[in-house]
């Protein structure tokens, strides 16, 4: 039998295994953050409504459902959302539960669109189905639309306004951001009109880009109301 050549794939695999086994990882002194956000889990007394909402908004599909839990996904991940089912009458025991996030706990989850066009086309699609954002605001670093699911969980759909992380970081350090860290409210329908009319992309990411002529936007802290809080 002829000896196995070092470049043989099988040999390379064995060598890699030996090399890995021989390597003893050294302790680290800096944080090792996770590589990805895999999923989130919600306890809900409105499982049917929640499943339908995420089907409509995210294009979610149910990969498993039984009497206790439902798993949903909308991309290559096995599941992005798990709904733990609790008895429907529970909603009457905690009637103000959906408002908790306004004063305490997790405020929202943010999802990024890679283009303003996709963000606005999805807005148009949802608006046609009667699902409107509770807050439309250009924060400066992002153009953002906030939605709430049937339980009041808030989702931010955003697109980055700067082409690089370095430019975004520079904006955070700018006098403009210091004077207005919240942003400027806008009309997504008007911003979509401008996009379809061929306005340059760089002009559509400005904070005032979606302010319809003749209207007065809410700026900075004035943009925060009980509805948008």
C-alpha positions as CSV (number, residue, x, y, z in Angstrom):
1,X,0.0,0.0,0.0
2,X,1.5,3.3,-1.0
3,X,1.9,5.9,1.8
4,X,-0.8,8.6,2.0
5,X,0.4,11.8,0.5
6,X,0.4,14.9,2.8
7,X,-1.9,16.7,0.4
8,X,-4.5,14.0,0.4
9,X,-7.8,15.5,1.8
10,X,-8.2,12.7,4.4
11,X,-4.7,13.2,5.7
12,X,-5.2,17.0,5.8
13,X,-8.3,16.4,7.9
14,X,-6.5,14.1,10.3
15,X,-3.6,16.5,10.6
16,X,-6.0,19.4,11.3
17,X,-7.7,17.3,14.1
18,X,-4.4,16.4,15.6
19,X,-3.2,20.1,15.4
20,X,-6.4,21.3,17.0
21,X,-6.2,18.6,19.8
22,X,-2.7,19.6,20.5
23,X,-3.5,23.3,20.8
24,X,-4.3,24.4,24.3
25,X,-6.4,27.7,24.2
26,X,-4.9,30.4,26.4
27,X,-7.1,32.2,28.8
28,X,-8.5,35.6,27.6
29,X,-8.9,38.8,29.5
30,X,-11.2,40.6,27.0
31,X,-14.9,39.9,26.3
32,X,-15.8,37.3,23.8
33,X,-19.2,38.4,22.5
34,X,-21.5,35.9,20.7
35,X,-21.2,35.8,17.0
36,X,-24.9,36.1,16.2
37,X,-28.3,36.8,17.8
38,X,-30.1,33.5,17.2
39,X,-33.6,34.0,18.4
40,X,-36.0,35.6,20.9
41,X,-38.7,34.1,23.0
42,X,-42.1,35.6,23.9
43,X,-44.6,34.3,26.4
44,X,-48.0,35.1,24.9
45,X,-51.7,34.6,25.6
46,X,-52.4,35.5,22.0
47,X,-50.6,32.8,20.1
48,X,-52.9,32.7,17.1
49,X,-52.8,36.5,16.6
50,X,-49.0,36.6,17.1
51,X,-48.4,33.9,14.6
52,X,-50.6,35.6,12.0
53,X,-48.9,39.0,12.7
54,X,-45.4,37.6,12.2
55,X,-46.5,35.7,9.1
56,X,-47.7,39.0,7.7
57,X,-44.9,41.3,8.8
58,X,-41.9,39.1,8.6
59,X,-43.0,36.4,6.2
60,X,-42.5,33.9,9.0
61,X,-43.3,30.2,8.7
62,X,-44.1,27.9,11.6
63,X,-41.5,25.1,11.8
64,X,-43.1,23.5,14.8
65,X,-46.2,24.0,16.9
66,X,-47.9,22.1,19.7
67,X,-50.1,23.0,22.6
68,X,-47.3,24.6,24.5
69,X,-45.0,26.4,22.0
70,X,-44.6,27.5,18.4
71,X,-41.3,28.0,16.6
72,X,-41.1,30.4,13.7
73,X,-38.4,31.5,11.3
74,X,-38.1,33.8,8.3
75,X,-34.6,33.1,7.1
76,X,-31.9,30.4,7.1
77,X,-32.0,30.0,11.0
78,X,-33.9,27.0,12.3
79,X,-36.0,29.4,14.4
80,X,-35.9,33.1,15.0
81,X,-38.9,33.4,17.3
82,X,-40.4,31.0,19.9
83,X,-43.9,31.7,21.3
84,X,-44.5,30.1,24.6
85,X,-48.3,29.7,25.0
86,X,-49.9,30.7,28.2
87,X,-53.6,30.4,29.0
88,X,-55.6,33.1,27.1
89,X,-57.3,34.4,30.3
90,X,-53.9,35.5,31.5
91,X,-54.2,38.7,29.4
92,X,-57.1,39.8,31.7
93,X,-54.9,39.2,34.8
94,X,-52.3,41.6,33.5
95,X,-54.3,44.1,31.5
96,X,-51.5,46.7,31.4
97,X,-48.6,44.3,30.6
98,X,-48.2,45.7,27.1
99,X,-47.3,49.1,28.5
100,X,-44.6,47.8,30.8
101,X,-41.9,48.5,28.2
102,X,-42.8,52.2,28.3
103,X,-41.3,52.4,31.8
104,X,-39.2,49.4,32.5
105,X,-37.4,46.5,30.9
106,X,-36.5,45.8,27.2
107,X,-37.8,48.6,25.0
108,X,-37.5,47.1,21.5
109,X,-35.7,44.8,19.1
110,X,-34.0,46.3,16.0
111,X,-33.8,44.7,12.6
112,X,-31.7,46.1,9.7
113,X,-32.7,46.4,6.1
114,X,-29.7,46.7,3.7
115,X,-31.4,49.4,1.7
116,X,-33.8,52.3,2.2
117,X,-35.8,51.0,-0.8
118,X,-36.5,47.6,0.9
119,X,-37.5,49.3,4.1
120,X,-40.0,51.6,2.4
121,X,-41.4,49.0,0.1
122,X,-42.1,46.8,3.1
123,X,-43.7,49.8,4.8
124,X,-46.0,50.3,1.8
125,X,-47.0,46.6,1.7
126,X,-47.8,46.6,5.5
127,X,-49.7,49.9,5.3
128,X,-51.9,48.4,2.5
129,X,-52.7,45.6,5.0
130,X,-53.6,48.1,7.8
131,X,-50.3,47.7,9.7
132,X,-48.8,51.1,10.3
133,X,-45.7,52.1,12.2
134,X,-46.2,53.6,15.7
135,X,-43.1,55.8,15.1
136,X,-41.3,56.9,11.9
137,X,-38.1,58.8,12.7
138,X,-34.8,59.6,11.2
139,X,-32.4,59.2,14.1
140,X,-29.5,60.4,12.1
141,X,-27.5,57.2,12.1
142,X,-30.6,55.3,10.9
143,X,-33.9,55.8,9.3
144,X,-36.3,53.8,11.4
145,X,-39.9,52.6,11.5
146,X,-41.2,51.1,14.7
147,X,-44.0,48.5,14.8
148,X,-45.8,46.7,17.7
149,X,-47.0,43.1,17.6
150,X,-50.3,42.1,19.2
151,X,-48.7,41.8,22.6
152,X,-47.0,45.2,22.4
153,X,-43.5,43.9,21.7
154,X,-41.8,46.7,19.7
155,X,-39.8,46.0,16.6
156,X,-37.6,48.7,14.9
157,X,-37.0,48.2,11.2
158,X,-34.1,50.4,10.3
159,X,-31.6,51.1,7.5
160,X,-28.2,52.7,8.0
161,X,-27.8,56.3,6.8
162,X,-24.0,56.1,6.5
163,X,-22.1,53.8,4.2
164,X,-19.4,52.8,6.9
165,X,-19.4,52.1,10.6
166,X,-16.6,54.7,10.9
167,X,-18.9,57.4,9.4
168,X,-21.7,56.4,11.8
169,X,-19.3,56.6,14.7
170,X,-18.2,60.1,13.6
171,X,-21.8,61.3,13.5
172,X,-22.3,60.1,17.1
173,X,-19.5,62.4,18.0
174,X,-20.7,65.4,16.0
175,X,-22.3,68.6,17.4
176,X,-25.4,67.8,15.3
177,X,-26.0,64.6,17.2
178,X,-25.2,66.2,20.6
179,X,-27.9,68.9,19.9
180,X,-30.5,66.3,18.7
181,X,-29.8,62.7,19.8
182,X,-33.4,61.6,19.2
183,X,-34.0,62.6,15.6
184,X,-36.7,64.0,13.3
185,X,-40.1,62.4,12.6
186,X,-41.0,61.9,8.9
187,X,-43.7,60.7,6.6
188,X,-42.6,57.4,5.0
189,X,-45.1,57.7,2.2
190,X,-43.5,61.0,1.2
191,X,-40.0,59.6,1.4
192,X,-41.1,56.7,-0.8
193,X,-42.6,59.3,-3.3
194,X,-39.2,61.0,-3.4
195,X,-37.4,57.7,-3.9
196,X,-39.6,56.8,-6.8
197,X,-39.2,60.3,-8.3
198,X,-35.4,59.6,-8.6
199,X,-34.1,61.7,-5.7
200,X,-30.4,61.0,-5.0
201,X,-30.0,58.4,-2.2
202,X,-27.7,60.8,-0.3
203,X,-30.5,63.3,-0.1
204,X,-33.0,60.7,1.2
205,X,-30.9,59.9,4.2
206,X,-30.9,63.4,5.6
207,X,-32.8,63.9,8.7
208,X,-35.4,66.2,7.1
209,X,-35.6,64.1,3.9
210,X,-39.0,62.6,4.7
211,X,-40.7,65.8,6.0
212,X,-43.6,66.6,3.7
213,X,-43.6,70.2,2.6
214,X,-46.1,72.3,4.7
215,X,-45.9,70.0,7.7
216,X,-44.0,70.5,11.0
217,X,-42.1,67.5,12.2
218,X,-41.5,66.6,15.8
219,X,-37.8,67.1,16.6
220,X,-35.6,65.7,19.4
221,X,-37.5,65.2,22.7
222,X,-40.7,66.5,21.1
223,X,-40.6,63.4,19.0
224,X,-41.3,61.3,22.1
225,X,-45.0,61.1,23.0
226,X,-46.9,58.4,24.9
227,X,-47.6,56.6,21.6
228,X,-44.0,56.7,20.5
229,X,-42.4,56.2,23.9
